[in-house]
Amino acid sequence: MYFAIPVSARFVLKVLEQNGKMSRSDLSAQTGMSERTIRHALKILREQGLIFWHIDLRDTRKRFYTIATKI
């Protein structure tokens, strides 16, 4: 199913692999893509089970995204 993923989502996945934990705004700044494109790419990657998110405990309005690891 990796081939069904849009190029923008693959790019976001690659950036997460290289940088580790990142927020949506960090991803937008790093990739040069709009927030809307980042949101869409993250949605696709979450649905595929390739990434997961967690909440920053210091600011619960902010989410961080990381690569999902298989055990």
N, C-alpha and C positions, 0 to 999 in steps of 0.2 A: 504494500500500500504506500510505500515511500514515494513512488512515482506519481501518485494522485495528489501529492502535496504541492501547492503553488510555489513558484520560485521565491516569492517574498517570505513565505513561511520557512522555506529551507534556509534562506539567508539568516533569518532570526534564529533558527536552531543552531546554525554555525556560529553566530556571534555568542549565543549562550554557552556553547561548548568551549569557546575560547576564553570567555570572561567570567563564567560562573554565574552567581546570583545577580540578577539585574531587575530594575523596575521598568515599567512601560516607558517612562520618560527617558531613562538611561538608554533603553533600546532605540528609541526614536532618535536621540542625539547621536548614538554610535553608528546607526545605519543610514541616517539621513531620510528615513521614511516618515510619513505622517503618522500621527497618533492613531488615526482610524485604520490605517493599513496594519500597524502593529497590533491593534486590538483584534483585527480579523485573523491575522497570522497566529496569534496566541490562542485564539479560540480553536482554530483548526488543529494546532499542535496538542492542545489539551484533550480534544476529542479523540485524537489518535493515541493518546497515552504517552506521548513523547516528552512532555514537560509537566510540571506541577507548580503550584503557587503556594506561598505561605504569607501570612500577615506579619508586618513589622510590629513588634510588641511596643516599641516606643511611639509609633504613630499608626494606629489601627486602620487609618484610611488608606495606607499604602501597602501594596502587594509586591512581592518579589517572585520572580520566576526562575526556575532552575531545571536542568535536564533530569528526567526521570531515570533512575538507575534500576537495573534488574538485579534481583538477588538470586 
